[in-house]
Amino acid sequence: MLKMSFALAAFVLLGSAAPGSAQTQNASASPREQFKNAIAQYDWVTNAKGQKIRTIITRPKNASGKVPAIFFVGWLSCDSVEYVNGETDSFGAIFWRLIEQSGFATMRMDKPGVSESEGNCAVTDFQAELDSYQKAFASLAKYPFIDQGKIFVIGLSNGGGTAPLSVGTHPIRGFIAASSWGRTWYEHMLEMERKSLDRDSNRTPAQANSGIKGLTDFYSLYLIHGKTPGEIIKDHPEWKSLWHDDPDGQYGRPAAFYQQLQALNLGKIWQDVSAPVLVLHGTADTIMSHADSIAIADTVNRAHPGHAEFIEMDGGDHLLASHNKLLDSVVPKILDWMHKQLK
């Protein structure tokens, strides 16, 4: 699974990179995360494309024996999960506070092409990204301080919806889906587009209604029938004003990424989850809707009554914060829920 021997892939602690990597010189000079209550270790896994993928592992200081662990599945955008400057945004604050306060080990992964991970994020499709997460999760088994029977998975935004795919058949103590989605990507995007049209003060209600009719067909051709936005607009120039992104992708990712998301059956994925599930959603989230998030809890509870809990954070935005005020309650809720599952 690793490209190098275990000796060569020994943990990189506080600033050094994998020996022999093309990025060793730059990586060794880069600042690294440093915690009061945990030690950060930098390592690598190799995905199916042969790309070296950066992982960041933390373990609590002065811990004796094996400890529970949290595996994080990140968001859609090509932003790093490494926060060397601490709580610079609310998702970063969730990372830092869980690392400092939980007493658990953790693992994060920078997707292909992000930070020190090899590849090009802008052309990496979902399946290649998922394979990288699967390789990273499997590598948890080599860390002697991790209790393999006490692993939690926390998925953020897009990663919350697809988190169960990262773990294979490994038993999980609990899943947490934060600001996430549990329906089809087609439904998610049409709801987002409808809200965007309604917020546009330059459009009349009649124009917004006409717009969503066009976007219904647009996204069908794009997500279900496999055409790129550019190809669709070439065939339907009347929809040009409805599209505000790249001709070959969206939100900095290729069209294939979203077509592969659409092909997923999240109903099947989540109904097969037998572990407890906590779903968190903010009422002020403009990215993932209430319907997107509660679909996960509803699916789990239909298959396994009482296994899923849904918590709506009043005023919480997509990062589960409202000018950072809510963070003081979000992390304690997560910690309380995980400790409950350990009992």
DOBA-920379 format. One record per residue (C-alpha): x, y, z. Coordinates in steps of 0.1 Angstrom, whole numbers, padded with zeros to 4 digits, always signed. Layout:
<sites>
XYZ ...
</sites>
This chain:
<sites>
+0000+0000+0000 +0029+0023+0007 +0053+0032-0020 +0083+0030+0003 +0094+0005+0030 +0082+0011+0065 +0117+0023+0074 +0117+0049+0047 +0081+0059+0054 +0088+0064+0091 +0067+0092+0106 +0077+0127+0097 +0076+0147+0128 +0075+0185+0130 +0087+0194+0096 +0105+0167+0076 +0090+0150+0045 +0093+0115+0031 +0129+0106+0022 +0135+0107-0015 +0103+0126-0024 +0105+0154-0049 +0090+0177-0023 +0114+0169+0005 +0134+0201+0003 +0103+0224+0003 +0084+0203+0028 +0112+0203+0053 +0113+0241+0053 +0076+0244+0057 +0060+0252+0091 +0041+0223+0106 +0012+0221+0130 +0021+0221+0166 -0003+0213+0194 -0003+0217+0232 -0018+0183+0239 -0009+0163+0208 +0020+0154+0185 +0016+0158+0148 +0032+0131+0125 +0034+0135+0087 +0033+0104+0065 +0024+0092+0030 +0002+0067+0013 +0002+0058-0024 -0030+0057-0044 -0039+0035-0073 -0024+0061-0098 +0009+0058-0080 +0006+0093-0065 +0020+0099-0031 -0007+0114-0009 +0001+0133+0023 -0015+0122+0055 -0013+0140+0089 -0017+0119+0120 -0019+0132+0155 -0017+0113+0188 -0023+0126+0223 +0008+0134+0244 +0015+0112+0274 -0011+0087+0263 -0005+0052+0276 -0017+0023+0256 -0040+0024+0226 -0064+0053+0221 -0096+0059+0200 -0091+0076+0166 -0110+0100+0143 -0106+0097+0106 -0116+0129+0087 -0131+0129+0052 -0128+0164+0038 -0148+0188+0017 -0151+0193-0021 -0128+0222-0027 -0090+0219-0034 -0081+0234+0000 -0056+0218+0024 -0067+0202+0056 -0035+0213+0072 -0039+0244+0095 -0004+0255+0106 -0018+0288+0118 -0045+0273+0139 -0082+0282+0138 -0082+0303+0106 -0117+0290+0097 -0144+0271+0115 -0137+0237+0099 -0100+0242+0109 -0112+0251+0144 -0131+0218+0146 -0099+0199+0136 -0078+0218+0162 -0103+0215+0191 -0109+0179+0186 -0072+0172+0184 -0065+0192+0215 -0096+0182+0236 -0106+0147+0226 -0076+0126+0238 -0080+0107+0205 -0056+0101+0177 -0067+0116+0143 -0059+0114+0107 -0064+0138+0078 -0055+0136+0042 -0047+0162+0015 -0064+0150-0017 -0044+0146-0049 -0028+0178-0060 -0034+0197-0027 -0004+0209-0007 +0023+0182-0008 +0001+0155-0023 +0010+0146-0058 -0014+0151-0087 -0036+0179-0100 -0067+0185-0079 -0085+0204-0107 -0086+0173-0129 -0089+0146-0102 -0122+0129-0104 -0142+0115-0074 -0131+0079-0078 -0094+0088-0077 -0100+0110-0046 -0120+0082-0030 -0093+0057-0037 -0068+0080-0019 -0091+0082+0012 -0095+0044+0012 -0057+0040+0011 -0053+0066+0039 -0079+0049+0061 -0064+0015+0056 -0030+0029+0067 -0045+0035+0102 -0038-0002+0109 -0001+0004+0110 -0001+0028+0139 +0004+0009+0172 -0012+0036+0194 -0046+0034+0176 -0073+0012+0190 -0087-0004+0158 -0120-0011+0175 -0126+0025+0184 -0124+0045+0151 -0149+0073+0144 -0153+0089+0109 -0162+0126+0106 -0171+0138+0071 -0173+0175+0064 -0195+0189+0036 -0192+0167+0006 -0172+0142+0026 -0200+0137+0050 -0222+0122+0024 -0196+0098+0010 -0177+0090+0043 -0189+0053+0045 -0172+0046+0012 -0138+0054+0026 -0137+0027+0052 -0145-0005+0033 -0157-0033+0057 -0138-0021+0087 -0161-0018+0118 -0167+0018+0127 -0177+0030+0162 -0197+0059+0147 -0201+0083+0117 -0205+0120+0120 -0218+0139+0089 -0214+0176+0092 -0231+0200+0067 -0236+0172+0043 -0258+0155+0017 -0278+0123+0015 -0298+0126-0017 -0287+0126-0053 -0263+0153-0065 -0289+0163-0092 -0315+0171-0064 -0289+0190-0044 -0278+0211-0074 -0313+0220-0085 -0322+0231-0050 -0291+0253-0049 -0298+0268-0083 -0334+0275-0074 -0323+0294-0043 -0297+0313-0063 -0323+0323-0089 -0347+0335-0062 -0320+0356-0045 -0311+0373-0078 -0327+0407-0075 -0322+0412-0113 -0346+0384-0121 -0383+0385-0118 -0402+0355-0103 -0412+0346-0139 -0376+0346-0151 -0365+0325-0121 -0392+0300-0129 -0382+0298-0165 -0345+0296-0154 -0351+0265-0132 -0369+0248-0161 -0339+0253-0183 -0315+0242-0155 -0336+0210-0149 -0327+0199-0184 -0292+0213-0183 -0283+0193-0152 -0299+0162-0166 -0276+0164-0196 -0246+0172-0175 -0249+0149-0145 -0270+0120-0158 -0261+0119-0195 -0224+0127-0191 -0220+0159-0212 -0198+0188-0201 -0213+0222-0195 -0195+0235-0226 -0209+0208-0248 -0244+0215-0235 -0242+0252-0241 -0229+0246-0276 -0260+0226-0283 -0283+0249-0263 -0270+0285-0266 -0302+0297-0250 -0290+0284-0216 -0257+0303-0217 -0269+0330-0193 -0277+0302-0167 -0242+0289-0165 -0215+0308-0146 -0187+0283-0142 -0161+0266-0164 -0170+0248-0197 -0154+0215-0185 -0162+0215-0148 -0176+0233-0117 -0163+0247-0085 -0127+0239-0095 -0133+0202-0101 -0139+0184-0134 -0173+0175-0147 -0165+0138-0142 -0163+0144-0105 -0199+0154-0103 -0211+0128-0127 -0196+0102-0105 -0213+0118-0074 -0246+0116-0093 -0240+0079-0100 -0237+0071-0063 -0267+0056-0045 -0264+0073-0011 -0297+0056-0001 -0280+0022-0004 -0247+0034+0011 -0263+0048+0042 -0290+0021+0047 -0261-0004+0049 -0244+0016+0077 -0251-0003+0110 -0229+0020+0132 -0244+0050+0151 -0246+0082+0130 -0247+0118+0141 -0258+0144+0115 -0251+0181+0121 -0267+0209+0100 -0268+0247+0105 -0300+0266+0098 -0281+0293+0079 -0262+0268+0057 -0266+0281+0021 -0246+0252+0006 -0262+0220+0019 -0299+0223+0028 -0319+0208+0056 -0333+0183+0032 -0298+0173+0020 -0286+0166+0056 -0317+0150+0072 -0319+0125+0044 -0289+0107+0059 -0305+0104+0093 -0338+0094+0078 -0322+0067+0057 -0302+0052+0086 -0332+0052+0109 -0355+0035+0083 -0330+0007+0081 -0318+0007+0117 -0344+0025+0139 -0328+0048+0165 -0292+0046+0151 -0291+0081+0138 -0294+0115+0155 -0300+0147+0137 -0291+0180+0153 -0299+0214+0137 -0276+0242+0149 -0297+0274+0151 -0279+0301+0131 -0251+0278+0120 -0236+0284+0085 -0220+0258+0063 -0189+0257+0086 -0213+0251+0115 -0205+0286+0129 -0222+0319+0131 -0192+0343+0133 -0175+0315+0153 -0201+0319+0181 -0214+0284+0177 -0181+0266+0177 -0181+0265+0215 -0212+0242+0214 -0204+0222+0182 -0173+0205+0194 -0187+0196+0228 -0217+0180+0211 -0194+0159+0189 -0172+0149+0219 -0203+0140+0241 -0217+0119+0213 -0185+0100+0207 -0180+0093+0244 -0216+0080+0245 -0208+0056+0217 -0177+0043+0235 -0198+0034+0266 
</sites>
